Structures are given as C-alpha cells and as structure tokens.
Amino acid sequence: MNDLAFPVPLWVWAAVTVGIGVMLAVDLLAHRDNHVIGFREAAAWSGVWIAIGLGFGLILLMWQGGEVSSTYYAGYLIEKALSIDNVFVFALVFSFFAVPDAYQHKVLFWGVLGALAARLVFIFVGAELLQVFFWTAYLFGAFLIFTGWKMAVSKDADVHPDRNPVVRLVRKLIPTDATFHGDRFFARVDGKRVATLLFVVLIAVEATDLIFAIDSVAAVLAITTNTFLVWTANAFAVLGLRSLYFLLAGLLRRFAYLHYGLAVLLAFAGVKLILSETPVGKLPIPLTLSVIVVTITGSIAWSLVATRGRTGTGADPGPTADGPAEPAGNAPTRPPQAEPRGGNREEGPAP
C-alpha cells in the first residue's frame, strides 16, 4: 500500500508523547477534587482539547505541507465523530451501575489512558500488517463495512455491562465488593483488600472502549498507514473524550440518527481501504474530508431537527451489583453517593 512517507525524528515522537502526558496531568490536577462537571466547564474544556487538536494540524501544515495536514485532519475528524458513539455507551454503563456524577471523570480519565495504550498497539500492528500483507486491506475493509452495517441495524440493542466477559472474569479473579467506596478503586472491607464497584465500572469502560479502538484505528488506517499521523489523530481526538462526555451526556437523545452517519463513515472507510489495493488506488484526501464533513454535519442536522424539544439520554438505569438502580430522570446517573451502602464495614486507606 503506497502512502505518505516523511521522516519523523525520534525526538518528535518523544515531544508529542511528553506533551500528551503533560496535558493528561493538567487535566487530572484540574479535577482532583472529584467535583461534578457542569455544562459550562465541559464546554470550556472541550474547546481547549479541540483547539489543541486543530492546532496540531496547523503545525503539520507548516512542517510537512498541505497533504500531510489534510490527512491528519481527515483522521482526526473521523476519530472525533466515532468518539461520540463512545459517549452513548459510557452513559449506558454509568447509568447501569448508577455511578455517582462526581466519580465519573476519574473513571473516564483512567479509561482514556487505557484507550491510548490500546490504540498505540493497534496502530503499529495494523499498519505493519497492511504494509506487509496486502490482503489484510480486504479483511480490515470487510470488517469496517460489517461494523457499519451492524451499527446501522442494531443501535437500539440493549447494553449489559455486567455480561461483558472481561468484567465477569475480573469479578471471578479479584475479590469484589458490590458497593462504591468513595472514589477509590480498591478498599479494605473487614480487613480484606477488595476491588470496589468503581473498579468494576472502570473495567467495563476499558473493555467496551477496546472494541471502539479496533473500529476507529482501522477507520483511520483506511485513510493513511503513516503511524505518526494515525497515532496523533487518535490521541488528540481521544484526549477530549472525557469533556465530550460531560458536554453531551444530557443531550444524547438529540443525536438519535447520528449512528447512521457513523455507520456510513465506517462503511466508507472500509470501501476506501479495499479500493486502495485495486487499480482504483487510494481515494483523494479532499474527497475523504468532504465525505466525512458532509456525513457528520448531515446526520447531526437530521438528528437535531427530528428530535427538537427532546432532552436527556433516553437510557433507562439498570441494576447495580447489589440491586436495581434508582430512577435517574434526565441525567445519566443518580445523585452522588459518597458513602458506601451497608454501614458496618471497616475501611482502611486504599493502597
């Protein structure tokens, strides 16, 4: 597969990685008090992350020119669009386990770290496979087309985080308490160190994001196999995932038809990947950018017009590990619950 190739010095990789680490550290310090993130704060942080992502494209424009910059923007936009679907699932997971609002950011923060690590592995493995074995383009392309079709026809399928095989495995391997213990992932109950319900939620978020990572990385690899561009497009889009969640969590029902647009994008990426190994070759980046922008804009506009006057997530809260969740109204979760249910447990400091 012929693709963009330009030298990226090791120090550039290191600088970008350190920069991402610094941004994560700033975000963690800004939310270390576990306060409930409101719409205005989420909007401000979303603006910061989007500005950083777009700004990096301008750096690429000055450094390597328009084709490289346009390719990055195409990957960034498709990853940003697909991340909205993550928000839907995160809202369902938080609602299912009735996670207090104040603890959701911590779960998402560590979830993003896991998402970045998984994407980095998938990027290098996927890019190498596409470069060495041309027929993997057909496999990845078919996978993306199938994923798009499945997204289009099964969006309303119920999500049951407690049935996730990874979550069930963790519960079997690690002693788990069925309650929240503040914002801790581990606590001591009756002198025994156990994982809390918040840790189970984190595993559920990581496990579901692992599936999203496969889809999104494959979609960006359909645009370019340049590992630096794929990594930066994924990383800068994922960095704003937490703020995007808090920005959109209360408005998810308004995006009722967005999944059709995302399904089209996945199918388009699959077709693009398959065509890259035929006489047609890779589709032009301007065409790719146009399809992405028109599809996202059209599906969002369709959703907003069709759901005018509607608010909330539309997700019914499910049972927690020790019983049914409380009604959540229009919010994705119930009010914060700082103390564990049960009353007569002794806790020590979490390690």
N, C-alpha and C positions, 0 to 999 in steps of 0.2 A: 504494500500500500504506500504510494507516494504521499508525502505530507510535508508540512512546514518543518524546516530544519534550520536552526540557528544556534550558535554556541551560547550556553548558559554557564558561566563560571561557577565553580563550587561556592564562592563567596556570595553570589547572588542567591543561590538556594538557601544558604545559611542565613542571609539577611532577611529573606522573606519568612523563613521558619521562625526566626527570633522575633520578627515583627508580629507574627500571628500569636506567638506566645505572650508577648507584651500586651497585646490587645485583650487576650483572654484574661490576663492577670488584672488589668484595669477593670474589666467587666466584673470579675469576681470581687474585687475590693469595693466597687460601687454598690454591690448588692450583698455585702457580707452580713447585713443586719436582718436578712430574710423579710424585708417589708413587702407588702402586697404591691405589685407593679400596676399602676393605673394606665389609662389610655394615653395620656399626655406624655408620660415618661417613656412608654413603649414606642410612641411615635417619634420622640426625640432620638432615642437610641437607634431605631430603625433607620432614621435619616442619616445618622452617623455611619452606620455599617454600609448603607447603600452608597454614601458619598465615598467611603474608602474603596469599595469595590469598583465603582466607576472611575475613581481617581487612579487606581492601578492600571486601568485600561489606557489612560492618558500617558502614564509613564511608559507603557509598552509602545504607544504610538510614537513618542519621541525617541525611544531606544531602538525599535526594530521596524517601525513603519506601519502603514495602514492595514496591510493584510494580516499581520500578526495581531494587532489591536482588535480588528473586526472579528477575528477568530475567537479571541478571548471573550469579547462581548457576547458572541453567539453562545458560547459555552456557559458563560455567567447567567445569561437570561434564561436559558432552558433549565439550568440547575435551580435558579431562583423560583421559576414557575413550578417546578416539581416539588420544591420545598413547601409550597402551600399545601400540597396533599399530605405532607408530614404533619402539618398543623392539625388537620382533621383527625388524624389517628391519635396524636398526642392528647387532643381534647377528649377523645373517647376513653383513652387509657386513664387519664386523670379523673374523669367522671366515674369510670367503672370502680376505681379504687378509692374514690372520694378523697383525693389528695388535697389537703388544705392549700389555699391560694399562696400563702407565704412560703411554702416549701417547693413550689413548682419550679421556680427559677434554678434552685440548686440541682434538682433532678435534670433539668434541661442543660445546665452548664456541663455537668459530668457526662451527660449524654452526647453533647457536641464533641467533647474530647474523644469519646469512643468513635463517633461518626467520622472525625477527621482521620483517626488512625486506620479505620477500616477502609476509607476511601483511598488513602495513600497506598495501601497494599493492593487494592483492586486496580488502581490506575497503572501501577508498574507491571502487574501480572497481565492485565488486559492488553496494554499497549504492546508488551513483548509478544503475546500470542498473535496479535493482529499483524505484527511485523514479520514474524517467523512463519506462521501458518495462515496463508491467505484465506483458507476455507473457514477459519473462525469468524470472519466477517459475516458469512452467511448464517452461522449459528447465532451470533450476537444480534444480527439483524432480525432473524426469525423470533428470537426471544423478545426483542423490543416490540415487534408487531403483535405478538401474542399478549404481552403485558398491556399494551394499549387497548387491545380488544377486551381483555378481561376487566380493565379499569372502566371501560365504557358500559359494559353489560352487568357488572356486579358491584357498582358503587354503593348500593343500599344494603349489601350483605352485612350481617351483624359481626362485630369485632369482639372477641372474647379473650382478653389478655391473659386470664388465668389458665386458658387452654394452650397457651404458647408452649411448645415443647421445651424451650430454653428455661422459661420461668418454672415449669414443673420440675425440670432437672435440678435447678438451683434449690428449690424447696426440699427436694429429696436429699441433696448433698449437704446443705447447710441448715443447721437448726434455725428456725424462723419463728419470730413472734408475730401474731396476727394483728398487731396494733402499731400506731405511729408513736415514736418516742422523740417528740420534738422534731428537729431537722436532722437527726442522726441516722446513719445507715446501719450502725451497729450499737448495741446497748447490752447491759448486763441485767438479766432477769433471774431472780432467785440465785444470784451468784454465778450464773452461767452466761457466757457471751453468745449472743444470738444476733441474727440479722433482723432488722425491723421491716415493717411493711413498706417503708420508703425505699429500702434496698430492693425489694421485690419489684416495685414500680420502676426503679432505675433499670433493672434487668429487662423488664417488659419494653421500656422505651428503646434500650440498646438493641434488643432482638428485632423489634419492628423496623428500626432505622437501618439495620443490616440489610433488609430486603430492599428498602428505598435506595441504599447505597449502590447496590448492584444495578438497579434500573438507571439511576442518574449518571453513574460513571460510564455505563455502556452508551447512554444517550450522548454524552459529551465526547466519548471516543469516536462516535459516528461523525463528529464534526472535525476532530483532529486527534492524532495519536501522539502529538507532542506532549510528553509527560509534564513539562513545566507549565504549559498552558492549561492542561486538564486539571492539574493539581491546584493552581491558583484560582481558576474559575470555580472549582468545587469549594475550596477553602473559604474564599471571600463570600460566597453565597451562603455557606453553612454558618459562618460566624454570626450572621444576623438572624439565625433561625429562632433563637430564644425571644428576641424582641418582636419578631414577626408573629410568634405565637400569641404573646400578650396583646399585640395590636389587633389581631384578627379573631381571637378566641370568642369574643362576644358577638361577632358578625358572621360566623361561619355559615349560617343558614342562608345568608345573602348570596353565597357563592355556590348555589345549588347546581349550576350547569358548568362550573369550571372544570369538572373532571372530564367532560367531553373534549374540552380544549387540550387538557393534558394528555388524554388518550391519543388525540391527533398528533401531538408533538412526538410522543413515543413511537407511534407508527411511522411518522415521517422520518425520524432518526433511524429506525430500522431499515426503511427503504433506502435511505441515503447511504447507510453502511453497506448494504448489499450491492447497490449500484457502483460503489467505489471499486469493486473487484470485477466489474464488467467493462465492456468498451465505452460505456457512458462516462465512467470515471466519477470523481468527486464533484458534487454539485457546487456551484459558486457560493462563496460565503455571503455576498449580498442577497442572493436568493434565500439562503438559510435564515439570515437575520430577518428578512421580510416575512417569511412564513411564521417564525417564532413570534414576532411582534403582532402581526395581524391575528394569529390564533389566540394569543393570550388576551389581547385587547377585545377581540370579538366575544370570547367566552365570558369574560368578566362583565362586559356591557350587557350581554344577553342575561346573565345571572341577576345583575342589579335591576334591570328593567322588569324581569319576570317576578322578582321577589320584593318589589317595592313595598315598604311598610313592614317588612318582616325583620325580626331581630333574633339573637340567640343562636346557639349551636345546633339545636334540634336533637341533641344526643341525650337519651334517657340514661340516668345514672344506673349503674349496675351494682351488684353486691360487692362488698369489701370481703376481705378474707374471713371476717367473723360475722357477717350478716349483711342485710341489704343496706344500701346507701340511703342517705336522707335525700329528700327532694332537692333539686338544685335550681329550679326555676330557670331563668335565662342565663345563669352563669354556668361555666363548665364544671364547677365543683362547689361543694358546700363551704360554709364559712370556716376560717382557720380553726384548727383544733390543736392547741399547743401541748396539752397533757394527754398521756396515753389513757385509753379506756381500761378499766379493770381496777384501778385504785389501790390494791395492796401488793404491788410489785415493788421490789427494791432495785434501784438502778445505780450503777456506778458510772463513772465517766467513760464515754466512748473512747476507744483507743484511737 
